[in-house]
């Protein structure tokens, strides 16, 4: 039997009840769920690794502890979705738009979030190691204690975001916008040349003043040299 199964097959096999609850721990790896309606459904612990969820409706669905490793979410409706402690590593969220999503303690390592919008979403203690966030928007998102090590954050918008105790070791945030963000206790290892490209440094809370001053000095030096 092919690993690529249909949405109808999944519903029949797992017997979704009238209360919109899929059996906990349901196994649906490699399944094609394009355009599927999971609005407000409960799928905790389900195995949906490599699933194709393009254009699917997952608003307010509960996927606590579910496995979405390598899944495709492009075009999916995800506002209010609950991915608490879910495995989203290597998944594709390119250009998705999410408001108020919960990604607390989720694993997003190696995930592609390019040009995505995660407005007001909770990424507390999330793991984004080596994830791709270039040109994404995380306005007013919460990254408290999140791990952003070696993450690509080029031209990413973090306006009003919270990064308390977050780890940015080895991350590339060239051209990122940190206006109004809170970086209290955050760990940085970036060179001043990179800081000089960051927008909104003067409005960042909890940032070592020496970084801002050094970045300004570096900018002035570059202007004079050119």
Residue frames relative to the residue before (quaternion, step in Angstrom):
aa qw qx qy qz dx dy dz
X 1.0000 0.0000 0.0000 0.0000 0.00 0.00 0.00
X 0.5021 -0.6743 0.4532 0.2963 3.56 -0.90 0.95
X 0.5094 -0.6449 0.4780 0.3100 3.55 -1.12 0.74
X 0.6587 0.5018 -0.3046 0.4707 3.56 1.19 -0.60
X 0.0129 0.8326 -0.5500 0.0648 3.54 -0.12 1.30
X 0.5165 -0.6643 0.4510 0.2974 3.57 -1.19 0.45
X 0.6596 -0.4915 0.3963 0.4078 3.55 -1.34 0.31
X 0.6371 0.5331 -0.3288 0.4493 3.59 0.97 -0.86
X 0.6377 0.5302 -0.3217 0.4569 3.58 0.97 -0.85
X 0.6437 0.5257 -0.3183 0.4560 3.57 0.98 -0.87
X 0.6779 0.4962 -0.3014 0.4510 3.58 0.84 -0.93
X 0.6672 0.4960 -0.3035 0.4655 3.57 1.00 -0.81
X 0.6863 0.4985 -0.2791 0.4500 3.56 0.96 -0.92
X 0.7758 0.3433 -0.1770 0.4989 3.56 0.94 -0.85
X 0.3205 -0.7992 0.4684 0.1978 3.60 1.33 -0.03
X 0.0631 -0.8038 0.5914 -0.0154 3.54 0.32 1.28
X 0.3397 -0.7721 0.5061 0.1797 3.57 -0.71 1.06
X 0.6900 -0.4629 0.3485 0.4339 3.55 -1.30 0.12
X 0.6459 0.5096 -0.3214 0.4689 3.58 1.19 -0.43
X 0.4803 -0.7036 0.4077 0.3286 3.58 1.32 0.27
X 0.4818 0.6576 -0.4475 0.3676 3.59 1.01 0.72
X 0.2270 -0.7526 0.6050 0.1266 3.56 -0.77 1.06
X 0.6113 -0.5790 0.3795 0.3834 3.58 -0.94 0.81
X 0.5021 -0.6646 0.4656 0.2990 3.56 -0.83 1.01
X 0.8092 0.2220 -0.1932 0.5084 3.55 -0.90 0.98
X 0.2755 0.7867 -0.5119 0.2076 3.61 1.22 0.33
X 0.2990 -0.7640 0.5524 0.1475 3.57 -1.01 0.88
X 0.1587 0.8051 -0.5494 0.1576 3.57 -0.45 1.22
X 0.1782 0.8192 -0.5289 0.1324 3.57 1.02 0.73
X 0.8289 0.1910 -0.1959 0.4878 3.55 -1.19 0.78
X 0.4352 0.7271 -0.4520 0.2786 3.62 1.17 0.12
X 0.3844 -0.7001 0.5563 0.2295 3.56 -1.18 0.67
X 0.0312 0.8254 -0.5575 0.0825 3.58 -0.34 1.30
X 0.2182 0.8023 -0.5261 0.1784 3.57 1.12 0.59
X 0.8432 0.1333 -0.1303 0.5043 3.55 -0.81 1.08
X 0.4192 0.7264 -0.4588 0.2934 3.62 1.24 0.09
X 0.3394 -0.7383 0.5504 0.1917 3.58 -1.17 0.62
X 0.0677 0.7888 -0.6035 0.0948 3.56 -0.42 1.31
X 0.2229 0.8109 -0.5099 0.1807 3.56 1.23 0.47
X 0.8657 0.0084 -0.0546 0.4974 3.55 -0.79 1.16
X 0.4667 0.6801 -0.4506 0.3415 3.61 1.16 0.45
X 0.3819 -0.7174 0.5521 0.1861 3.55 -1.32 0.44
X 0.1136 0.8118 -0.5576 0.1309 3.57 -0.39 1.28
X 0.0941 0.8366 -0.5327 0.0863 3.59 0.92 0.84
X 0.8533 0.1725 -0.1392 0.4720 3.54 -1.01 0.92
X 0.4246 0.7199 -0.4624 0.2961 3.60 1.23 0.10
X 0.3370 -0.7136 0.5728 0.2216 3.58 -1.17 0.58
X 0.1009 0.7971 -0.5809 0.1303 3.55 -0.26 1.32
X 0.1996 0.8066 -0.5308 0.1668 3.56 1.07 0.68
X 0.8353 0.1444 -0.1693 0.5027 3.55 -1.06 0.93
X 0.3935 0.7319 -0.4799 0.2814 3.61 1.21 0.20
X 0.3301 -0.7157 0.5799 0.2064 3.55 -1.16 0.67
X 0.0093 -0.8280 0.5575 -0.0594 3.56 -0.37 1.29
X 0.2179 0.8098 -0.5155 0.1760 3.57 1.17 0.55
X 0.8460 0.1079 -0.1071 0.5111 3.58 -0.72 1.08
X 0.4597 0.6920 -0.4466 0.3321 3.61 1.25 0.09
X 0.3770 -0.7080 0.5505 0.2313 3.57 -1.20 0.54
X 0.0402 0.8165 -0.5697 0.0846 3.58 -0.35 1.30
X 0.2854 0.7923 -0.5014 0.1984 3.59 1.18 0.37
X 0.8622 0.0439 -0.0968 0.4954 3.52 -0.97 1.09
X 0.4080 0.6935 -0.4916 0.3331 3.61 1.18 0.38
X 0.3239 -0.7470 0.5524 0.1788 3.58 -1.13 0.68
X 0.0165 0.8082 -0.5843 0.0711 3.57 -0.47 1.29
X 0.1041 0.8306 -0.5386 0.0960 3.57 1.00 0.77
X 0.8640 0.0797 -0.0792 0.4909 3.56 -0.85 1.04
X 0.4372 0.7105 -0.4540 0.3129 3.59 1.24 0.21
X 0.3830 -0.7134 0.5425 0.2238 3.56 -1.25 0.47
X 0.0361 0.7986 -0.5958 0.0776 3.56 -0.49 1.27
X 0.1840 0.8170 -0.5284 0.1392 3.59 1.11 0.53
X 0.8513 0.1010 -0.0974 0.5056 3.57 -0.74 1.08
X 0.4245 0.7166 -0.4614 0.3056 3.61 1.23 0.27
X 0.3481 -0.7293 0.5566 0.1928 3.57 -1.25 0.53
X 0.0835 -0.8320 0.5484 -0.0062 3.58 -0.61 1.20
X 0.3417 0.7733 -0.4866 0.2199 3.61 1.23 0.02
X 0.8281 0.1865 -0.1637 0.5026 3.57 -0.80 1.05
X 0.5135 0.6554 -0.4166 0.3651 3.61 1.26 -0.06
X 0.4008 -0.6731 0.5634 0.2624 3.57 -1.23 0.55
X 0.0095 0.8662 -0.4926 0.0836 3.57 -0.40 1.24
X 0.3691 0.7465 -0.4956 0.2466 3.61 1.18 0.11
X 0.8303 0.1806 -0.1620 0.5017 3.55 -0.91 0.98
X 0.4089 0.7198 -0.4755 0.2976 3.60 1.24 0.13
X 0.2851 -0.7632 0.5641 0.1341 3.58 -1.13 0.70
X 0.0315 0.8088 -0.5811 0.0840 3.58 -0.36 1.33
X 0.1391 0.8251 -0.5343 0.1201 3.59 1.03 0.73
X 0.8569 -0.0214 -0.0413 0.5134 3.58 -0.80 1.14
X 0.3949 0.7217 -0.4809 0.3031 3.60 1.13 0.51
X 0.4040 -0.6778 0.5558 0.2615 3.56 -1.22 0.52
X 0.0466 0.8090 -0.5783 0.0948 3.56 -0.35 1.32
X 0.2785 0.7912 -0.5024 0.2099 3.56 1.21 0.41
X 0.8452 0.1413 -0.1471 0.4939 3.56 -1.10 0.84
X 0.4490 0.6905 -0.4588 0.3334 3.60 1.21 0.29
X 0.3718 -0.7348 0.5332 0.1938 3.58 -1.26 0.44
X 0.0036 -0.8006 0.5964 -0.0570 3.56 -0.52 1.28
X 0.1855 0.8336 -0.5052 0.1246 3.59 1.18 0.45
X 0.8779 0.0019 -0.0596 0.4751 3.55 -0.86 1.15
X 0.4015 0.6979 -0.5105 0.3019 3.64 1.10 0.34
X 0.2455 -0.7568 0.5861 0.1534 3.59 -1.19 0.49
X 0.0261 0.8133 -0.5748 0.0861 3.55 -0.57 1.23
X 0.0734 -0.7690 0.6335 0.0437 3.56 -0.99 0.84
X 0.8640 0.0749 -0.0679 0.4933 3.56 -0.80 1.02
X 0.3311 0.7512 -0.5101 0.2566 3.59 1.03 0.64
X 0.3106 -0.7412 0.5629 0.1931 3.59 -1.16 0.58
X 0.0322 0.7884 -0.6094 0.0780 3.55 -0.62 1.24
X 0.2147 0.8163 -0.5102 0.1652 3.56 1.18 0.55
X 0.8562 0.0227 -0.0723 0.5111 3.56 -0.88 1.08
X 0.4130 0.7040 -0.4777 0.3249 3.60 1.18 0.45
X 0.3786 -0.7053 0.5524 0.2326 3.57 -1.20 0.55
X 0.0179 0.8072 -0.5857 0.0708 3.56 -0.43 1.30
X 0.2587 0.7912 -0.5178 0.1972 3.57 1.15 0.49
X 0.8410 0.1182 -0.1446 0.5078 3.55 -1.02 0.94
X 0.4357 0.6952 -0.4695 0.3261 3.63 1.19 0.29
X 0.3453 -0.7224 0.5601 0.2127 3.57 -1.21 0.52
X 0.0231 0.8049 -0.5881 0.0759 3.56 -0.46 1.28
X 0.1962 0.8253 -0.5082 0.1487 3.58 1.16 0.54
X 0.8645 0.0366 -0.0618 0.4974 3.56 -0.97 0.98
X 0.4290 0.6922 -0.4706 0.3396 3.60 1.20 0.44
X 0.2693 -0.7447 0.5851 0.1746 3.59 -1.26 0.36
X 0.0198 -0.7950 0.6044 -0.0477 3.57 -0.60 1.22
X 0.0282 0.8555 -0.5154 0.0408 3.58 0.72 1.05
X 0.8623 0.0375 -0.0491 0.5025 3.56 -0.87 1.00
X 0.4265 0.7190 -0.4544 0.3076 3.58 1.14 0.49
X 0.4151 -0.7071 0.5256 0.2269 3.56 -1.22 0.60
X 0.0378 0.7953 -0.6008 0.0709 3.57 -0.52 1.25
X 0.1646 0.8180 -0.5278 0.1587 3.55 1.12 0.70
X 0.8562 0.0165 -0.0692 0.5117 3.57 -0.85 1.08
X 0.3604 0.7272 -0.5037 0.2958 3.59 1.17 0.47
X 0.3282 -0.7243 0.5719 0.2015 3.57 -1.17 0.59
X 0.0185 0.8129 -0.5794 0.0570 3.57 -0.59 1.19
X 0.1696 0.8230 -0.5216 0.1479 3.57 1.12 0.63
X 0.8589 0.0034 -0.0688 0.5076 3.55 -0.84 1.13
X 0.3718 0.7146 -0.5069 0.3068 3.59 1.13 0.53
X 0.3793 -0.7101 0.5509 0.2201 3.58 -1.25 0.48
X 0.0362 0.8221 -0.5623 0.0819 3.58 -0.41 1.28
X 0.2484 0.8125 -0.4978 0.1741 3.59 1.21 0.37
X 0.8612 0.0414 -0.0955 0.4975 3.55 -0.93 1.08
X 0.4237 0.6846 -0.4829 0.3444 3.60 1.16 0.50
X 0.3033 -0.7387 0.5707 0.1916 3.59 -1.28 0.32
X 0.0001 0.7949 -0.6042 0.0558 3.55 -0.72 1.16
X 0.0975 0.8332 -0.5363 0.0933 3.57 0.90 0.91
X 0.8565 0.0175 -0.0783 0.5098 3.55 -0.91 1.09
X 0.3800 0.7025 -0.5068 0.3243 3.59 1.10 0.63
X 0.3520 -0.7417 0.5364 0.1956 3.59 -1.17 0.58
X 0.0417 -0.8099 0.5841 -0.0356 3.57 -0.52 1.28
X 0.1745 0.8190 -0.5304 0.1321 3.60 1.10 0.55
X 0.8544 0.0005 -0.0632 0.5158 3.58 -0.81 1.13
X 0.3715 0.7276 -0.4947 0.2964 3.59 1.16 0.49
X 0.3469 -0.7246 0.5582 0.2075 3.55 -1.20 0.56
X 0.0104 0.8130 -0.5782 0.0686 3.56 -0.43 1.30
X 0.2144 0.8197 -0.5034 0.1696 3.56 1.07 0.72
X 0.8532 0.0147 -0.0735 0.5162 3.54 -0.93 1.05
X 0.3770 0.7240 -0.4805 0.3207 3.55 1.15 0.69
X 0.3633 -0.7127 0.5531 0.2327 3.60 -1.09 0.70
X 0.0099 0.8127 -0.5757 0.0898 3.55 -0.49 1.30
X 0.2062 0.8304 -0.4944 0.1532 3.57 1.13 0.65
X 0.8495 -0.0223 -0.0475 0.5249 3.56 -0.77 1.16
X 0.3588 0.7338 -0.4927 0.3001 3.58 1.12 0.66
X 0.3409 -0.7504 0.5360 0.1829 3.58 -1.02 0.83
X 0.0134 -0.8090 0.5856 -0.0500 3.57 -0.51 1.27
X 0.1672 0.8244 -0.5249 0.1299 3.59 1.11 0.58
X 0.8568 0.0877 -0.0907 0.5000 3.57 -0.77 1.07
X 0.4494 0.7048 -0.4463 0.3197 3.60 1.22 0.21
X 0.3507 -0.7238 0.5589 0.2021 3.58 -1.25 0.49
X 0.0216 -0.8164 0.5757 -0.0401 3.57 -0.74 1.12
X 0.1710 0.8185 -0.5313 0.1359 3.58 1.06 0.65
X 0.8547 -0.0029 -0.0606 0.5156 3.57 -0.77 1.16
X 0.3753 0.7193 -0.5013 0.3007 3.62 1.15 0.49
X 0.3252 -0.7484 0.5494 0.1800 3.58 -1.18 0.57
X 0.0921 -0.8170 0.5692 -0.0024 3.58 -0.51 1.28
X 0.2393 0.8146 -0.5064 0.1507 3.62 1.18 0.29
X 0.8605 0.0973 -0.0940 0.4911 3.56 -0.77 1.06
X 0.4717 0.6830 -0.4432 0.3384 3.60 1.25 0.09
X 0.2854 -0.7346 0.5888 0.1798 3.57 -1.20 0.57
X 0.0752 0.8117 -0.5746 0.0735 3.59 -0.31 1.25
X 0.0922 0.8188 -0.5511 0.1315 3.54 0.96 0.92
X 0.8516 0.1297 -0.1149 0.4948 3.57 -0.80 1.05
X 0.4302 0.7150 -0.4569 0.3081 3.61 1.25 0.12
X 0.3394 -0.7289 0.5603 0.1990 3.57 -1.24 0.51
X 0.0628 -0.8203 0.5682 -0.0154 3.59 -0.51 1.24
X 0.2364 0.8130 -0.5057 0.1656 3.61 1.19 0.38
X 0.8572 0.1037 -0.0959 0.4952 3.58 -0.83 1.02
X 0.4803 0.6761 -0.4406 0.3436 3.60 1.20 0.23
X 0.3358 -0.7190 0.5725 0.2060 3.58 -1.28 0.38
X 0.0346 -0.8280 0.5584 -0.0371 3.57 -0.39 1.27
X 0.1992 0.8162 -0.5173 0.1632 3.57 1.14 0.58
X 0.8546 0.0973 -0.0974 0.5006 3.56 -0.73 1.08
X 0.4440 0.6991 -0.4581 0.3230 3.59 1.25 0.11
X 0.3618 -0.7352 0.5365 0.2019 3.57 -1.14 0.68
X 0.0153 -0.8035 0.5939 -0.0375 3.56 -0.77 1.12
X 0.0951 -0.7904 0.6027 0.0543 3.58 -1.12 0.69
X 0.4272 0.7509 -0.4234 0.2727 3.58 1.32 0.12
X 0.5109 -0.6381 0.4777 0.3219 3.60 -1.14 0.62
X 0.6416 -0.5387 0.3796 0.3926 3.58 -1.18 0.51
X 0.5865 0.5894 -0.3719 0.4127 3.60 1.06 -0.66
X 0.6586 0.4783 -0.3087 0.4921 3.60 1.10 -0.64
X 0.6273 0.5412 -0.3311 0.4516 3.57 0.97 -0.85
X 0.6226 0.5740 -0.3358 0.4124 3.58 1.07 -0.72
X 0.6732 0.4819 -0.2961 0.4764 3.60 1.21 -0.37
X 0.5587 0.6414 -0.3692 0.3743 3.58 1.28 -0.31
X 0.3393 -0.7421 0.5482 0.1836 3.56 -1.02 0.87
X 0.8312 0.2901 -0.1959 0.4319 3.56 -1.20 0.63
X 0.2752 0.7966 -0.5046 0.1871 3.62 1.15 0.37
X 0.6347 0.5553 -0.3318 0.4226 3.57 1.03 -0.75
X 0.7359 0.4054 -0.2184 0.4964 3.60 1.20 -0.48
X 0.4849 0.6656 -0.4330 0.3666 3.59 1.24 0.35
X 0.3110 -0.7492 0.5588 0.1726 3.58 -0.88 0.98
X 0.8303 0.2634 -0.1811 0.4565 3.56 -1.06 0.77
X 0.5294 0.6242 -0.4162 0.3960 3.59 1.25 0.10
X 0.5470 -0.6126 0.4571 0.3415 3.57 -0.98 0.84
X 0.4683 -0.7042 0.4554 0.2783 3.62 -0.61 1.10
X 0.5870 0.5956 -0.3659 0.4085 3.57 1.12 -0.63
X 0.6194 0.5439 -0.3451 0.4488 3.59 1.09 -0.67
X 0.6601 0.5074 -0.3037 0.4632 3.57 0.93 -0.93
X 0.6740 0.4998 -0.2931 0.4583 3.58 0.88 -0.95
X 0.6624 0.5014 -0.3033 0.4668 3.58 0.96 -0.86
X 0.6414 0.5258 -0.3207 0.4575 3.57 1.03 -0.80
X 0.6453 0.5137 -0.3118 0.4716 3.57 1.01 -0.86
X 0.6438 0.5175 -0.3138 0.4682 3.56 0.97 -0.86
X 0.6485 0.5209 -0.3159 0.4565 3.58 0.98 -0.84
X 0.6382 0.5274 -0.3229 0.4587 3.59 0.99 -0.84
X 0.6636 0.5108 -0.2982 0.4580 3.56 0.90 -0.97
X 0.6402 0.5318 -0.3149 0.4563 3.54 1.03 -0.84
X 0.6604 0.5109 -0.3020 0.4600 3.58 0.97 -0.88
X 0.6346 0.5339 -0.3230 0.4559 3.57 1.05 -0.81
X 0.6673 0.5048 -0.2952 0.4614 3.57 0.95 -0.90
X 0.6723 0.5113 -0.2928 0.4481 3.56 1.00 -0.81
X 0.7270 0.3804 -0.2298 0.5235 3.54 1.22 -0.46
